[in-house]
Amino acid sequence: MTKVLIVTQAPSGGVGRHISNLIDGLNNQFDFFVLYNPEFADESFKNWLREHKNITRITTPYLVREISPNMDIKAINFIYRKIREIKPDVVHLHSSKAGAVGRVAAKLVRAKKVIYTPHAYSFLSKEFSAKKSNFFVFIERVLSRYFTTTTINVSNSEKQAALAKKIDKNEKFIVVPNAIPTKKHDDVQKQRSRLGINDENVFMVGNIARVAEQKNPELFIKVARAVKEKDPSISFFWVGYKEKRLASYDFENGIVNFVGEMVHTDELVSAFDLYFCTSIFEGMSYSLLEAADAGVPVLLSNVEGNNDFADIYTSAQLFELEDKPETIANKIINFKRNKIDKTGQITFSYKAMLSAIKRIYLS
């Protein structure tokens, strides 16, 4: 059986969900190994591991988010040794940090096939200076051209961003949008109760994501405040763990309910009457896909990844990050006023995602 070594620094949020869905769908066809830093695993991924004891997991403290020469060299050495030990047919790296140190290690050991899924390139982030973003572009160019067999982009706009920065030639990139298995959402009131809402007339606006600069909680709060000035009955919720770097952020603002990390968010999303995403950039958000699976209308920022989602979901509406909070607030109020049903449909399937990645593994 073909051996696949999955490497990720932080199996949380969409990355963790992608890895678990990928393995769930292909586990009977490939022998999977998962190498990660458990410090950054969220509860959903931990629960998934507990339910899948047959998955070979390899943990290391050396995979850290920040650039750290000491830890990065240790990570390269650790991954190098594990590749030599496992002898995988495919090494599949997920996200920027694992993609960097993992591709170096794979090159050193002359791994047979090296696949990289960025899940949104670091150079797309507005949190970094131009100098740092250019440095990330340079690193991605070198790693793609000399250390990578194929890059899987989870959205077309992510691929176009790579081509615009001349990361590599077109044929090195393959777009495989994220997708999830469908499920029934037949107990919406139970999910609303999990968030403390028992009145079915309350209009619930929510987001499920880690609280991080990329996700733009500042705009979320500004818009929520503008909405509540016009319609105090609309409630706002943000579900997700808070990054340590935002520890001093004003979460007790009385405008948005920051409820922290919760499990079974793929079911919880059905509680919302409107999913509201303010991200500065995305790959292809799993929370958006979960909202689509539940048919929930989505209002989202017109940025990389999000615009690709809007192309495949029938109940999505885009806004510009440059729009005034009051303008975006009016859109939310209109969603409530128009009473849009949860009947949205998505046009790319989980089966298609699995088939595409399988072909890449075996090609």
C-alpha positions in Angstrom: 0.0 0.0 0.0 1.3 3.5 -0.9 2.7 5.3 2.2 1.8 9.0 2.7 3.5 11.1 5.3 1.3 14.1 6.2 3.3 17.0 7.9 1.7 20.0 9.5 2.7 22.5 12.2 -0.8 23.3 13.4 -3.5 20.7 12.9 -6.3 23.1 13.8 -9.1 25.0 12.1 -9.4 24.4 8.4 -6.0 22.7 8.1 -6.9 20.1 10.7 -10.3 19.6 9.2 -8.8 19.1 5.7 -6.3 16.5 6.9 -8.9 14.6 8.9 -11.4 14.6 5.9 -8.6 13.6 3.5 -7.6 10.6 5.6 -11.2 9.6 6.4 -11.9 9.4 2.6 -8.7 7.7 1.5 -7.6 5.7 4.6 -8.5 2.3 3.1 -6.4 3.1 0.0 -3.3 4.6 1.5 -1.1 4.0 4.6 -1.1 7.4 6.3 1.3 8.8 8.9 0.7 12.2 10.5 3.5 14.3 11.9 2.5 17.5 13.8 3.1 19.6 16.9 0.4 18.7 19.5 0.6 22.1 21.1 -1.2 23.6 18.2 -3.9 20.9 17.7 -7.4 22.1 18.4 -10.0 20.0 20.2 -11.7 18.9 17.0 -8.5 17.4 15.7 -7.7 15.8 19.1 -11.2 14.2 19.1 -10.7 12.9 15.6 -7.4 11.3 16.6 -9.0 9.7 19.6 -11.6 8.2 17.3 -8.9 7.0 14.8 -6.4 5.0 16.9 -5.2 3.2 13.8 -3.6 6.4 12.4 0.1 6.5 13.0 0.8 9.8 14.6 4.3 11.4 15.2 4.6 14.4 17.4 7.3 17.0 17.7 7.7 20.3 19.7 10.1 21.7 17.0 7.4 22.7 14.5 6.6 26.3 15.7 4.8 29.1 13.9 7.5 31.9 14.2 10.8 31.8 12.4 13.3 30.3 14.8 16.7 29.1 13.4 17.3 26.9 16.3 13.8 25.2 16.3 13.6 25.1 12.5 16.9 23.3 12.2 15.7 20.8 14.8 12.5 20.4 12.9 14.3 19.7 9.6 16.5 17.2 11.3 13.5 15.5 13.0 11.5 15.3 9.8 14.5 14.1 7.8 15.0 11.2 10.3 11.3 10.3 10.1 11.3 10.2 6.3 14.3 8.0 6.3 12.6 5.7 8.9 9.2 5.5 7.2 10.3 5.7 3.6 7.0 7.2 2.4 6.0 7.2 -1.3 4.5 10.7 -0.8 5.4 13.5 1.6 2.5 15.9 1.8 3.2 19.2 3.6 0.4 21.5 4.8 0.7 25.2 5.4 3.6 27.5 5.2 5.8 26.5 8.1 5.6 22.7 7.6 5.9 23.4 3.9 9.2 25.2 4.4 11.1 22.9 6.9 9.4 19.8 5.5 10.3 20.4 1.9 13.9 21.0 2.9 14.0 17.8 4.9 12.3 15.9 2.0 14.9 17.2 -0.4 17.8 16.2 1.8 16.5 12.6 2.0 15.6 12.6 -1.7 11.9 11.8 -1.1 10.1 10.3 -4.1 7.2 12.8 -4.3 6.8 16.0 -2.4 3.3 17.7 -2.4 2.6 21.1 -0.8 -0.7 22.6 0.1 -0.3 26.2 1.4 -3.9 26.7 2.7 -3.4 30.4 1.8 0.1 31.7 1.2 1.8 33.7 4.0 2.6 36.5 1.6 -1.1 37.2 1.2 -1.4 38.3 4.8 -1.8 42.0 5.4 -0.3 41.6 8.9 3.2 41.4 7.5 5.3 44.3 6.2 6.1 44.5 2.5 9.7 43.5 3.3 8.6 40.4 5.1 6.0 39.5 2.5 8.7 39.8 -0.2 10.9 37.5 1.8 8.1 34.9 2.0 7.7 35.2 -1.8 11.4 34.5 -2.3 11.3 31.5 0.0 8.2 30.1 -1.8 9.9 30.5 -5.2 13.0 28.6 -4.1 11.1 25.8 -2.4 8.6 25.4 -5.3 11.1 25.4 -8.1 13.7 23.1 -6.5 12.0 21.2 -3.6 8.5 20.5 -4.7 6.8 18.0 -7.1 3.3 19.5 -7.1 1.5 22.3 -5.2 -2.2 21.8 -4.5 -4.0 25.1 -4.3 -7.4 25.0 -2.5 -8.8 27.8 -4.6 -8.1 29.3 -8.1 -7.4 32.7 -6.7 -4.6 31.2 -4.5 -3.1 29.7 -7.6 -3.4 33.0 -9.5 -1.7 34.8 -6.6 1.2 32.3 -6.9 1.5 32.9 -10.6 1.3 36.6 -10.2 4.3 36.5 -7.9 6.1 34.1 -10.3 6.4 31.4 -7.7 6.7 28.8 -10.4 5.4 27.7 -13.8 1.7 27.0 -14.3 2.0 23.3 -14.6 3.4 22.9 -11.1 0.1 24.0 -9.6 -3.2 22.0 -9.4 -6.4 23.5 -8.0 -8.4 21.1 -5.8 -11.0 23.1 -3.8 -11.7 22.0 -0.3 -14.9 20.0 0.2 -16.6 18.2 3.0 -18.9 15.2 3.3 -22.6 16.2 3.5 -24.6 15.6 6.7 -28.1 16.2 7.9 -28.9 19.3 9.9 -32.2 18.4 11.5 -31.9 19.8 15.0 -31.2 23.5 14.5 -32.8 24.5 17.9 -30.4 22.2 19.7 -27.5 24.0 18.1 -28.9 27.4 19.0 -29.4 26.3 22.6 -25.6 25.4 22.7 -25.1 29.2 22.2 -27.7 30.1 24.9 -30.4 31.1 22.4 -33.8 29.4 22.9 -35.9 32.0 21.2 -36.4 31.0 17.6 -37.1 34.6 16.7 -33.6 35.8 17.5 -31.6 36.5 14.3 -28.2 34.9 14.9 -25.1 36.1 13.0 -22.0 34.1 13.5 -18.5 33.2 12.5 -16.5 30.1 13.3 -12.7 30.7 13.1 -9.7 31.3 15.3 -9.5 34.8 16.6 -6.5 36.1 14.6 -5.5 39.1 12.5 -6.2 37.2 9.3 -9.8 36.7 10.3 -10.3 40.4 11.0 -12.2 40.4 14.3 -11.9 44.2 14.5 -14.1 44.7 11.4 -16.5 42.1 12.7 -17.0 44.1 15.9 -17.3 47.4 14.1 -20.1 46.0 11.9 -21.8 44.4 14.8 -21.8 47.7 16.6 -23.3 49.4 13.6 -26.0 46.8 13.3 -27.0 46.9 16.9 -27.4 50.7 16.8 -30.2 50.1 14.2 -31.5 46.7 15.4 -30.5 45.6 18.9 -32.3 42.3 18.5 -29.7 40.8 16.2 -27.1 38.7 18.1 -23.5 38.2 17.0 -21.3 35.2 17.9 -17.7 34.3 17.2 -16.7 30.7 17.9 -13.0 29.8 18.0 -9.9 29.8 20.1 -8.0 33.1 20.6 -4.5 33.3 19.5 -2.0 34.2 22.2 -0.9 37.2 20.3 -4.3 38.7 20.8 -4.5 38.0 24.5 -5.0 41.7 25.3 -7.8 42.2 22.7 -11.1 43.5 24.0 -13.2 40.3 23.9 -15.6 41.6 26.6 -17.0 44.3 24.4 -20.7 43.6 25.0 -21.3 43.7 21.2 -20.0 40.2 20.1 -20.2 37.0 22.1 -16.7 35.5 21.8 -17.6 32.1 23.1 -14.2 30.4 22.6 -13.5 27.0 21.2 -16.3 24.5 20.8 -16.5 21.0 19.3 -18.8 19.7 16.5 -18.8 23.1 14.8 -19.9 21.5 11.6 -23.3 21.0 13.4 -23.2 24.2 15.4 -23.1 26.3 12.2 -26.7 25.4 11.5 -27.7 27.6 14.4 -26.8 30.8 12.5 -29.3 32.6 10.3 -26.4 34.3 8.6 -22.7 33.4 8.4 -20.5 36.5 8.4 -16.9 36.3 7.4 -14.6 39.3 7.5 -11.2 37.7 6.6 -8.4 39.6 5.0 -7.5 36.5 2.9 -8.4 32.8 2.9 -7.5 29.6 1.1 -10.9 27.9 1.0 -12.4 28.1 4.5 -13.9 24.9 6.0 -16.2 27.0 8.1 -17.7 28.5 5.0 -18.1 25.0 3.5 -19.8 23.8 6.7 -22.2 26.8 6.5 -22.9 25.9 2.9 -23.6 22.3 3.8 -26.2 23.6 6.3 -27.6 25.9 3.6 -26.9 29.0 5.7 -26.7 32.3 3.8 -23.2 33.8 3.8 -22.0 37.4 3.7 -18.2 37.5 3.2 -15.3 39.7 2.3 -14.3 39.9 -1.4 -10.8 38.5 -1.0 -8.7 35.6 -2.2 -10.4 32.3 -1.4 -13.7 33.9 -0.4 -14.5 34.9 -3.9 -13.9 31.4 -5.1 -16.3 30.1 -2.5 -18.9 32.6 -3.7 -18.5 31.1 -7.2 -19.5 27.7 -6.0 -22.2 28.5 -3.4 -25.6 29.8 -4.5 -26.4 31.7 -1.3 -23.3 33.9 -0.9 -23.0 37.7 -1.1 -19.7 39.5 -1.2 -18.7 42.9 0.3 -15.5 44.9 0.0 -13.2 45.3 3.0 -13.0 49.0 2.1 -16.8 49.4 2.6 -17.9 51.4 5.6 -19.1 49.3 8.6 -22.5 51.0 8.2 -22.8 49.8 4.6 -22.0 46.2 5.6 -24.4 46.5 8.5 -27.2 47.4 6.2 -26.6 44.2 4.2 -27.0 42.2 7.4 -30.2 44.0 8.3 -31.5 43.3 4.8 -30.7 39.6 5.2 -33.0 39.6 8.3 -35.6 41.7 6.7 -35.8 39.5 3.6 -35.9 36.3 5.6 -33.7 34.3 3.3 -34.2 30.5 3.7 -31.4 28.0 4.4 -31.6 26.6 0.9 -28.1 27.3 -0.5 -26.4 24.7 -2.7 -22.7 24.1 -3.3 -21.3 22.8 -6.6 -18.1 21.0 -5.8 -18.2 17.6 -4.0 -16.2 15.8 -1.4 -15.9 12.8 -3.7 -14.4 15.0 -6.4 -11.8 16.4 -3.9 -10.7 12.9 -2.9 -10.5 11.7 -6.5 -8.3 14.6 -7.5 -5.9 14.2 -4.6 -5.7 10.4 -5.1 -4.7 11.0 -8.7 -1.9 13.4 -7.6 -0.6 10.8 -5.0 -0.5 8.0 -7.6 0.6 10.0 -10.7 
